[in-house]
């Protein structure tokens, strides 16, 4: 099994895993709450069910490796997942064949994984500010970094009523740099955040904290 462990700092650890098990094997590795069972029942696509379960197996492993019991997840009013009976912060992400999870002991965190796709040339410019668009210059790797980093910021913030173009901003970065600076800018909320970006697994993994 291919697994990447990313120790972001003393309070934050992330894991990216290739999914090699089927639904039955994954179900045996994690206890789901009633609400989680209902969420899973609403997912009809077999591959998406496997990815959903793999994320929960991964976060369970991270939590238990920190010496704490895992009691499952619940979603807040915005759909953001939280650990039951724990003040720690988490985030989950999955794509075809891969699952990722991150745990932060003291502050909100967001994670996203993305393959680098040619369609980013068409899709990503729609969510970039003018300065971001100029910096990306149509380069598929830069576009992928912007997309992945903004997704991680969105998951960290965990609320709705924002747009990637106007409210989630990434400062220009050097190619290959693994630490970016991001901003959440809303009328009632301004925040500067660190985003770590790694070329791993299916393409890119970003962790915002």
Secondary structure, 3 states (H helix, E strand, C coil): CCEEEEEEECCEEEEEEECCCCHHHHHCCCCCCHHHHHHHHCCCCHHHHHHHHHHHHHHHHHHHHCCCCCCCEEECCCCCEEECCCCCEEEEEEECCEEEEEEECCCCCEEEEEECCCCHHHHHHHHCCHHHHHHHCCCHHHHHHHHHHHHHHHHHHCCCCCCHHHHEEECCCCCCCCEEEEEEEECCEEEEEEEEEECCCCEEEEEEC
